[in-house]
Amino acid sequence: MKKLTASLLVLVLSSSIAVVHAQQKNDTIKTKEIEGVVVTALGIKREKKALGYASQEIKGDVLREGANTGNLSSQMAGKAAGVQVVTSANFGGASSVVIRGMKSIGGNNQALFVIDGVPVSNNNSSISSDYTIFDGGNSISDINPNDIESINVLKGAAASALYGERASAGVVVITTKKGKSRKNNEWGVTLSTEYQYGEIDKSTFAKYQNKYGSGYGGSSFLDADVNGDGIDDLVVGTNNDASVGTVFDPNLMVYQWNSLYPQLPGYHKATPWVAAKNTPVDFFQAAQTTSNSVTIEKGNETSSILINYNNFLTTGVMPNSEQKKNTISAKFDYKVTDKLTATVYSSLTMQNTKGRNATGYNDNILTGFRQWWQTNTDIYEQRDAYMNTGQNITWNLNGYSDPDNFFTPAYWNNPYFDRYENYQSDRRNRFFGYGMLNYKFSDAISLTGRVSTDFAYQTNEVRKAVGSKAEAFGLSQLNAASGFYMSNLYTNELNFDLFANYNKKFDNEISLGGVLGTSIRRNVIETIDASTEPDQSGEGLIVPGLYAIRNSAGQVLPAQEYRATSTLPRGYAQVSLGYKDTYFLEGTGSLDLSSNLPDGENLYFYPSVSASVVLSNLINQNWLSFWKIRGNWAQVGKTTDNYRLIDTYNIRSLYNGIPIVDPFSYKNNPNLKPERSTEVEVGMEARFLNNRIGFDVSAYKTNSKDQILMVPISGASGYTRKWYNAGELENKGVEVQLNVTPIKSTDFKWDMNINWAINRSKVLSLNEGINNLQLGSGVNSVTFNAEVGKPYGEIHGTDFIYAPDGQKVIDPETGAYMITTSRNNSIGNIMPDWTWSIRNSINYKAFTFTFLIDGQQGGDVFSGDMLYGTDTGLYPETLAIREPGVILPGVVMQNGQYVQNNVPLSADNAPSETGSINASANYPSSQFVYDATFVKLREAAIYFDIPKSLYANTFIKSMKFGIFGRNLWIIHKNLPYADPEAGYTGGSSIGVNGGNLSRGYSIGAMPTTRTFGANFTINF
């Protein structure tokens, strides 16, 4: 695969360069226009040639050229080098944006999003009622993509230093549109409508074998007198959730689950023993999305106004899932005087979501479909059973194996009952806005004052209907067969900024710039969680279908309440010096004061210095349009989260009027100090042949010290973990951007943009005496780790025992593989070797065709689905190891020498009708670690500018029609039955919602949705 990709790339580039060279004489682009102006820290516009650090711009049109996903961050995928966007397949789910690798071992590695110089929240939210976690998405999805003029990614520490400690992971700078001038100062109106249709990519969902049916091993049937005629009948064992049973035989008449319910038409009717016609792949429905936008704008020399409204409605591929989102935003610019300018921007988002899918292992329908299922169960029969009765008529009832609880679910509810009765819902209202005044004392000096607010209210609800499988639920985590859980979340961030900007070019060809400013940030978060509780019978609701806390069958526990407030005032300065528009030098300094750190350690300073030289000003060659080298050194500090200094306690309830107080399992530390990251970066930019070919290369090394980590400690202390400043993590990497215009003529233009990045991490140290820190865990005792001397994200688990020549060793007594007893073997790593993307844009007259191919090379993913799905005999791969007499490939020790294995699996281990496949015992965890390499046709679109001759002499200014697709084709992947990007997003120990470890663990994942759509835009 690598050779094919490289060969195609070389062929395309060499052909492009030849064509470019042949055409370059006709190109008239001026050198001074090549670099242009970009928006940097604090919303300040700078000439890109003067910057001593790497940045990459994404135009708003490029961001929007594919499908509107409802999430801005997911639409960034593949469009900037060194920016890893891990997209979620979850309905309304989160996407993570990580720049230049993981810089924090246990903390947040998400990039900071900034709108017009103002930081905004991009929190990932999870919603839970018990062990079930729902992906609540990331809050940057509240931003309307139609508001965006451009995005500039500030990748390194020197680029983002002025934004303070939150920018240590890089910054995504968003510039919003402003009202444009129209002829005769007229108002402009733009209407846009979009429709999308999506279906699951079946290559990312389970495929089932159709030879064996119900059972954990042995016969699929119980002997029971179903009809009361005194004769035992063959009854399918409905209380198991596996498919390691009897071979299907259409001549065998048996009684299945639908013959045991009196409510169903098949009651007491035997049916042929065959594989189901309709499998869980038929459970998914078509997803449909409509997005309608109205933009009203007007602008002139003194003022501009732009108002945007967007209505976004989408349904997911899971039944009973929908999201309604309305966003209205407005931006006003007004030149009060020749010196004073005022700007106001506001955005209000109202979102209502129903039916997010559960994630992770517990109580997840997808886990059942991928791991625990009977291949004789027809999913449409389950659908009809629920739709016709409204009851939890499940394929997985206890039945004759437990007559006292005959109709009680053994493990799984009817999946349609789960989706239509046990659904989750949430409502969120969010407002973001700022007001800004800029006063120009002269052409060189200006003063800017700005105040912003970003607050959100969210209500989450989870329902558990009467008749459900009893499971841990609510605050008490007691088993409940019904219940209701509700949580309220309020967040608010206030920012106050005041800074002066100086920029002047002197007659002696020296230019001097500077920024001096101060800001204060105040964050508030409040949560309230409450739930019903079960009575002695295990029922949580008094009145079925009434979801309210007061409808609790048992005594309600006190609500869990949380409130935290933090402040961070800071001062900062920047000085820039230029000479002859060729030599540039810049330095910054920031001083932060964090309320979350102890006195004496909460005031910290961090500097940066950068330099660049425009060599093309010194070399006069026709073929050289632009050439710049740059370098920088920077240090950034980072504070910690709330309540990590002093131990706190949880008041659970009252006993005879006395509070019952529990300590937390971890101990806080009053001596924490800020994290420190130091980065060195060098780079080079060049443009050739009148800007027809260009590249930007960066190399960097980042060392992050004093990492704030929760480290294991002796249980004798009364705690299991403690917060420490411990550890150092190093990241080194290279980023390459390549831009080529192979063909350019009057009617035809072809632009190609290529991004490539490699990042290597290494854990240099942890706390004294600790060589490994567990970051999260998965099934089968697999763990994800930060291990000293190894890259971040090592996967540990059991492994094969290997002969000296690398072959797997077989136990001569059992015929099974010999497996290490240790679970600390390194069996993979979650981080990719490198990432890449190729975007093509072809314009021919009124037509524009774009497509984006991207991927990653390397990295590993552990599939809990494949482990348990092999255990339970679901997948076609299990057929090869199910017949008696199976001989596994490998070697055995005979007479002191290794020879090829000829020992069949013994009866205890054999995967036959007298024993299960037992994959989790016969195979180590490493068997289910897969290469995470993938290549995707991420986006493709064709747009047509409708000729103006068709609407000449009308009020219409322009019309455009387009068709597009997203996730059109996974060209290559190695992970079976799942998307390597659609990792686990279901628990804080593993990185909630697209967090640190989301890419390395595949379990119960949603299949990827392949989307097609069309849009129409009209301006008048």
C-alpha positions, -999 to 999 in steps of 0.1 A, spaced: 0 0 0 28 24 9 46 17 -24 15 23 -44 7 56 -26 43 68 -30 44 59 -67 12 77 -75 24 107 -56 57 109 -74 40 104 -108 15 132 -102 40 156 -88 66 150 -116 39 154 -142 26 186 -125 61 202 -123 67 195 -160 34 211 -170 39 240 -146 73 247 -161 59 247 -196 31 272 -186 49 295 -161 58 321 -187 21 331 -190 17 336 -152 17 372 -140 13 368 -102 34 394 -83 58 382 -57 46 407 -31 12 391 -32 24 356 -25 25 355 13 -3 380 21 -18 388 55 -31 363 80 -48 366 114 -26 357 143 -29 359 181 -55 383 196 -70 387 162 -41 409 150 -34 408 112 2 403 103 22 399 71 29 362 69 64 368 56 73 384 90 63 354 111 90 332 125 66 303 132 44 279 113 8 286 106 -16 272 80 -47 289 67 -80 271 57 -104 293 38 -140 292 48 -151 280 13 -127 251 16 -141 242 50 -176 242 37 -171 226 3 -182 191 15 -212 181 37 -222 202 66 -216 177 94 -230 199 121 -195 200 137 -169 225 126 -140 205 139 -148 174 119 -149 194 87 -112 203 94 -101 167 88 -73 164 63 -70 201 56 -39 211 76 -5 194 81 2 181 117 -34 185 127 -50 152 137 -88 153 136 -102 121 150 -139 122 138 -166 103 157 -192 81 141 -215 87 171 -247 106 164 -240 142 173 -207 130 186 -174 148 193 -143 152 172 -109 158 187 -84 183 172 -48 176 183 -19 196 169 17 182 169 9 152 191 0 146 227 18 171 249 1 162 282 3 127 295 -29 128 315 -44 162 306 -63 179 279 -45 178 245 -72 196 225 -64 227 205 -78 260 218 -104 276 195 -105 313 192 -131 335 174 -120 370 163 -93 369 190 -116 356 218 -111 321 233 -143 300 232 -152 267 250 -147 235 231 -155 211 260 -163 175 253 -194 164 272 -204 130 282 -238 120 295 -243 90 318 -268 75 341 -249 45 353 -221 27 335 -237 38 302 -220 67 286 -234 89 258 -212 110 236 -225 145 241 -203 161 214 -179 190 216 -192 225 220 -174 240 190 -202 223 170 -224 252 182 -206 275 158 -223 281 124 -198 273 96 -215 299 75 -201 326 98 -165 317 91 -143 337 67 -111 317 74 -93 295 99 -56 300 107 -40 271 126 -12 283 149 8 251 155 37 259 178 43 274 212 58 306 197 27 311 175 2 307 204 22 322 233 1 353 236 -30 333 243 -17 320 276 -16 286 292 -47 272 275 -29 276 241 -1 251 250 -17 225 226 -19 250 197 -46 273 185 -73 273 158 -80 310 150 -114 316 134 -121 349 116 -158 356 111 -173 373 81 -183 409 80 -210 425 59 -199 431 23 -206 462 3 -231 459 -26 -237 481 -55 -255 514 -46 -252 505 -9 -279 479 -13 -287 451 12 -275 416 1 -295 385 9 -282 349 5 -304 318 7 -289 284 10 -305 250 13 -289 216 17 -301 180 18 -281 150 28 -289 113 27 -267 88 46 -264 51 50 -239 30 69 -207 18 53 -212 -19 57 -174 -25 57 -175 -8 91 -201 -31 107 -202 -67 117 -205 -95 92 -220 -128 105 -213 -164 98 -245 -183 88 -236 -219 97 -240 -221 135 -267 -208 158 -274 -201 195 -252 -214 222 -220 -210 242 -209 -245 230 -226 -278 227 -262 -281 216 -284 -250 208 -315 -266 223 -332 -274 256 -357 -302 259 -391 -288 271 -428 -295 266 -439 -264 248 -474 -274 238 -483 -294 270 -487 -326 251 -463 -345 273 -436 -347 245 -404 -328 248 -397 -303 220 -365 -287 207 -364 -252 222 -337 -228 214 -317 -217 244 -328 -181 246 -309 -172 277 -275 -172 260 -261 -145 238 -236 -164 215 -236 -184 183 -214 -214 192 -242 -240 189 -258 -265 166 -252 -264 128 -282 -249 110 -305 -275 93 -337 -264 76 -352 -298 81 -350 -293 119 -381 -277 134 -375 -258 166 -392 -234 189 -375 -200 190 -380 -169 212 -410 -157 191 -429 -190 199 -427 -184 236 -447 -151 239 -485 -154 239 -487 -119 224 -471 -129 191 -487 -147 161 -459 -173 162 -469 -185 197 -462 -223 201 -453 -226 164 -421 -244 154 -399 -230 126 -370 -243 106 -335 -241 122 -319 -216 98 -298 -184 100 -318 -152 102 -327 -136 69 -323 -101 84 -293 -94 105 -285 -64 127 -270 -46 97 -307 -41 88 -314 -24 121 -299 8 107 -321 33 89 -312 60 64 -300 92 79 -314 125 66 -302 160 71 -316 194 60 -297 226 65 -313 259 56 -295 293 59 -304 329 54 -277 356 54 -285 394 53 -257 418 49 -248 454 41 -215 473 42 -199 506 33 -169 526 43 -182 534 78 -203 504 88 -212 469 81 -238 444 93 -242 407 88 -269 385 102 -269 347 97 -296 322 106 -292 285 102 -317 257 108 -301 223 110 -322 191 113 -308 156 112 -318 121 119 -292 94 127 -288 59 113 -302 45 146 -340 45 150 -355 73 171 -325 97 168 -329 133 158 -312 166 164 -327 200 159 -303 230 160 -311 266 153 -283 292 152 -286 329 148 -256 352 147 -250 389 140 -219 410 135 -218 448 135 -189 470 126 -193 508 130 -167 535 125 -178 560 152 -152 585 142 -121 585 120 -102 570 150 -128 550 169 -143 517 156 -168 495 174 -174 458 167 -201 436 182 -206 399 175 -231 375 190 -242 340 184 -271 321 200 -275 283 195 -305 263 206 -301 226 203 -324 197 211 -311 161 206 -329 128 212 -315 93 209 -277 96 211 -262 61 209 -246 46 240 -208 41 238 -183 17 253 -191 -18 265 -219 -16 290 -256 -14 280 -246 -6 244 -268 -21 216 -237 -20 193 -218 -41 218 -245 -67 215 -245 -66 177 -208 -69 175 -201 -93 203 -231 -110 219 -258 -121 194 -275 -152 181 -272 -155 144 -307 -172 143 -324 -141 155 -341 -121 128 -339 -83 136 -371 -75 117 -390 -100 139 -377 -81 169 -389 -49 153 -424 -63 146 -426 -77 181 -420 -43 197 -440 -22 172 -471 -45 176 -470 -47 214 -449 -18 227 -434 -42 251 -399 -55 258 -403 -88 239 -367 -98 237 -349 -126 219 -328 -130 251 -354 -140 276 -346 -165 304 -373 -188 292 -372 -225 301 -337 -221 317 -353 -201 345 -391 -207 347 -395 -185 377 -383 -155 356 -395 -168 323 -400 -135 305 -373 -115 322 -344 -105 299 -312 -125 306 -287 -99 293 -303 -79 265 -335 -60 259 -353 -59 226 -331 -34 207 -361 -15 194 -375 -13 229 -342 2 240 -343 28 212 -379 39 216 -383 36 253 -349 37 270 -336 67 251 -315 96 261 -323 133 253 -306 166 260 -313 203 254 -286 230 252 -288 268 248 -255 286 243 -247 322 238 -213 336 227 -207 372 221 -182 400 224 -180 438 222 -148 455 211 -136 491 208 -105 501 188 -91 536 190 -63 547 166 -42 574 182 -22 575 150 -14 554 120 11 535 142 -6 533 176 -40 518 185 -57 506 217 -82 478 218 -106 470 246 -128 439 245 -152 420 267 -167 386 259 -190 360 274 -196 324 266 -223 306 286 -244 275 281 -272 257 299 -277 220 292 -302 195 305 -296 158 301 -322 131 306 -319 93 305 -350 70 307 -353 34 317 -388 20 310 -407 -5 331 -399 -40 318 -362 -34 311 -334 -56 321 -324 -47 357 -290 -30 357 -270 -5 378 -287 28 374 -288 63 390 -268 78 418 -268 47 440 -258 24 412 -283 -2 426 -298 -26 401 -331 -11 387 -355 -24 362 -368 11 355 -358 47 364 -351 83 354 -319 102 355 -315 140 350 -286 164 351 -282 201 346 -250 218 335 -242 255 335 -209 269 322 -198 305 319 -166 321 307 -160 359 309 -129 375 293 -117 410 296 -89 422 273 -71 455 270 -41 458 247 -21 484 228 -7 478 194 22 496 177 33 492 141 55 516 122 80 515 93 108 540 95 126 558 66 158 538 74 139 506 63 135 495 99 100 484 110 90 481 146 59 465 161 47 458 196 18 446 217 13 453 254 -18 440 271 -36 425 300 -66 402 303 -86 384 330 -106 352 325 -133 339 349 -148 305 345 -178 291 364 -192 255 361 -222 242 380 -238 207 378 -267 191 395 -274 154 391 -305 136 404 -322 102 398 -350 79 409 -340 50 431 -354 14 431 -376 -1 458 -370 -35 473 -385 -52 442 -360 -34 420 -385 -12 403 -375 25 400 -407 41 388 -441 41 405 -461 51 374 -448 35 342 -440 61 315 -439 91 339 -403 103 339 -399 126 369 -377 124 400 -408 125 422 -421 93 405 -393 74 423 -404 40 438 -375 41 463 -362 69 485 -344 95 465 -308 103 474 -298 139 478 -288 155 444 -251 156 436 -241 193 433 -209 207 421 -197 243 416 -163 256 407 -150 291 399 -116 299 387 -98 331 376 -67 337 356 -55 373 352 -25 378 329 -2 403 313 17 399 280 39 418 256 53 413 222 81 432 203 87 427 166 116 442 146 121 441 108 148 454 85 144 459 47 113 436 47 139 409 48 151 403 83 126 398 112 130 393 149 102 389 175 100 382 212 70 377 236 66 373 273 35 363 293 28 364 330 -1 343 343 -17 341 378 -38 310 383 -63 306 411 -61 268 407 -24 267 419 -11 273 454 4 306 465 41 308 455 36 286 424 6 303 408 25 332 392 45 320 363 63 336 333 70 322 299 88 337 269 93 331 232 117 344 205 114 339 168 133 350 137 129 348 99 149 358 68 133 363 34 161 349 12 143 357 -20 150 394 -14 187 385 -15 186 362 -45 174 376 -78 163 346 -99 133 344 -123 124 310 -112 124 319 -74 92 337 -64 97 335 -26 120 319 -1 120 323 37 137 305 65 125 308 101 132 295 136 119 300 171 122 290 207 93 292 231 81 281 265 45 279 277 31 273 312 -1 254 320 -22 254 351 -44 226 365 -81 220 369 -103 229 399 -101 213 433 -67 196 431 -50 212 460 -71 205 491 -89 172 499 -127 174 496 -154 150 507 -188 138 494 -219 140 516 -239 110 506 -269 111 529 -280 113 565 -281 86 592 -301 96 623 -295 132 613 -258 127 610 -242 133 576 -225 102 560 -193 116 544 -171 97 520 -135 108 510 -126 104 474 -103 76 464 -75 101 453 -55 126 474 -50 161 463 -17 180 465 -12 215 479 22 218 464 14 215 427 32 238 403 25 247 366 34 224 338 61 237 314 65 230 277 96 241 258 96 240 220 122 246 194 111 249 158 128 256 124 112 259 91 114 270 55 88 283 30 94 287 -8 74 294 -39 87 288 -75 77 295 -111 55 325 -102 39 308 -73 28 277 -93 48 255 -69 53 260 -32 61 242 0 63 249 37 84 226 59 86 226 97 106 206 122 101 208 159 109 193 193 87 199 223 96 188 259 67 190 285 79 188 321 63 189 355 32 171 341 3 172 365 -6 135 368 -26 113 391 0 88 402 -7 54 421 3 54 458 2 28 486 -33 19 497 -20 21 533 -24 58 530 -62 55 527 -60 66 491 -51 48 458 -38 77 438 -24 112 443 -19 143 422 18 150 415 40 171 392 56 141 376 71 132 343 84 146 311 71 139 276 89 147 244 75 152 209 95 155 178 81 159 143 82 172 107 53 188 88 52 194 51 27 214 30 30 213 -7 10 234 -31 10 228 -69 -10 244 -97 -2 219 -125 -25 236 -151 -37 272 -153 -53 288 -183 -82 312 -190 -109 285 -186 -91 257 -167 -72 256 -134 -60 226 -113 -48 232 -77 -33 205 -56 -26 208 -19 -7 180 -1 -2 177 37 21 153 54 32 151 90 52 127 113 53 130 151 73 108 175 67 109 212 87 95 241 80 94 278 113 105 293 104 102 330 75 97 354 74 101 392 103 87 412 101 49 414 74 47 387 82 34 352 47 31 339 15 50 343 -17 34 333 -39 58 313 -69 36 307 -80 0 305 -101 -22 282 -116 -56 282 -94 -87 287 -72 -67 310 -57 -47 282 -42 -14 293 -31 18 276 0 33 291 27 60 294 59 39 299 93 54 304 115 51 274 85 43 251 62 64 229 30 77 245 0 53 243 17 19 246 -9 -10 245 -1 -37 271 -16 -72 273 -9 -109 270 11 -121 240 21 -153 222 52 -171 233 75 -171 203 102 -195 191 136 -180 183 126 -177 146 95 -158 155 69 -185 150 42 -190 176 47 -218 201 20 -245 206 14 -264 238 20 -301 229 -6 -312 255 -35 -292 243 -27 -280 207 -35 -245 219 -11 -215 217 11 -209 247 4 -174 261 25 -152 284 12 -151 320 23 -114 321 -2 -88 309 25 -61 307 38 -70 272 39 -41 247 16 -53 220 10 -20 201 8 18 202 -21 40 195 -2 68 178 2 68 140 35 67 122 25 96 100 -6 113 86 -13 127 51 -39 142 28 -42 153 -8 -68 178 -18 -75 186 -55 -96 215 -68 -103 216 -106 -121 246 -121 -134 246 -156 -155 276 -167 -186 274 -144 -177 240 -129 -156 233 -98 -147 198 -88 -129 191 -55 -120 159 -37 -100 151 -6 -82 119 1 -65 115 35 -52 88 58 -27 77 83 1 51 83 6 29 113 -6 31 148 -25 2 164 -60 -4 177 -72 -31 201 -106 -45 191 -127 -57 220 -154 -64 195 -132 -89 176 -121 -106 208 -156 -113 222 -172 -117 187 -147 -145 181 -154 -159 215 -191 -160 207 -186 -173 171 -202 -144 153 -177 -137 125 -169 -157 94 -133 -160 105 -144 -184 133 -156 -210 108 -120 -221 100 -114 -230 136 -147 -246 146 -145 -281 132 -130 -309 153 -94 -317 147 -83 -282 141 -45 -278 140 -33 -243 147 -3 -229 127 29 -227 148 56 -249 163 59 -274 191 88 -285 212 97 -321 205 129 -338 217 144 -304 225 137 -290 190 109 -269 175 90 -286 148 59 -276 128 28 -283 149 7 -314 142 -12 -315 175 -50 -309 171 -68 -289 197 -78 -311 227 -114 -317 236 -113 -291 263 -101 -265 239 -116 -277 206 -141 -254 190 -168 -280 183 -203 -287 195 -188 -300 228 -169 -268 236 -169 -231 228 -143 -213 207 -130 -198 239 -109 -173 219 -101 -151 250 -84 -182 266 -70 -198 234 -56 -165 221 -37 -136 237 -48 -100 236 -22 -93 209 -42 -115 185 -68 -87 184 -45 -57 179 -48 -44 144 -28 -20 123 -48 13 122 -36 24 87 -63 37 65 -69 56 33 -102 74 27 -119 94 1 -131 118 27 -149 144 6 -159 150 -30 -180 178 -45 -190 193 -79 -204 228 -80 -219 247 -109 -223 284 -112 -255 288 -131 -250 312 -160 -261 348 -153 -277 349 -188 -305 327 -174 -315 354 -149 -303 386 -165 -323 417 -157 -337 402 -125 -329 409 -89 -308 377 -87 -271 383 -84 -258 347 -86 -269 311 -82 -249 280 -75 -258 243 -74 -237 215 -61 -236 178 -52 -213 163 -27 -204 133 -6 -185 125 26 -169 93 38 -175 80 3 -150 52 3 -126 36 27 -100 27 1 -79 7 25 -80 -4 61 -68 -33 82 -93 -33 111 -121 -57 103 -157 -46 105 -150 -12 120 -136 22 111 -101 27 126 -111 63 134 -143 54 152 -127 45 185 -140 42 221 -155 74 235 -172 62 266 -153 68 298 -130 93 315 -104 66 322 -99 62 284 -104 98 273 -140 109 270 -155 117 236 -126 118 212 -100 123 239 -65 112 243 -70 74 238 -101 74 216 -81 62 185 -66 31 201 -96 11 214 -125 -2 192 -154 -15 212 -191 -11 205 -184 15 179 -210 30 156 -205 22 119 -194 51 97 -221 69 77 -216 74 40 -233 106 30 -245 121 -3 -261 154 -7 -270 185 -28 -272 222 -20 -284 253 -38 -274 289 -30 -289 320 -44 -278 356 -39 -299 387 -45 
